[in-house]
C-alpha cells in the first residue's frame, strides 16, 4: 500500500491509501477514523445519478437522485466494496457458463432473489 496526501473537494487535504484491488476497480481507499471507506463504484463518488422518475399525473422525468448504493455519501465501506466485487465476479462466472439467474438458483437450491 502507498500513502499520499491529496486535496479533496473543498475539504482541505486527506491521507489516501491506495489498494491494488481497489485500483483495478477504479476506486481509491481513504482511511477515515477507525474504518476504511472506498469511493462508491456506482456513482464514482458523485453522490448522485440520473434516473427516470414517475411523478404520477405529472408524468415521468429524468432527474438527479441520490446514489442507490452509497445513499448520497459518495463512499461505501471496504466490506461493502468487497461484497460488490464478489457479486460482480460471481455474475460474470455464471454468465460465462451460460446460466441464467433462475438456472443458477435452482442448481444451488435457492430462490433467484437469494442468489441475486
PyMOL commands that set and color helices and strands:
alter all, ss='L'
color gray80, all
select helices_A, chain A and resi 20-24+56-58+78-96+101-108+112-115
alter helices_A, ss='H'
color red, helices_A
select strands_A, chain A and resi 2-7+13-18+29-32+35-39+48-54+60-66+75-77
alter strands_A, ss='S'
color yellow, strands_A
deselect
rebuild
show_as cartoon
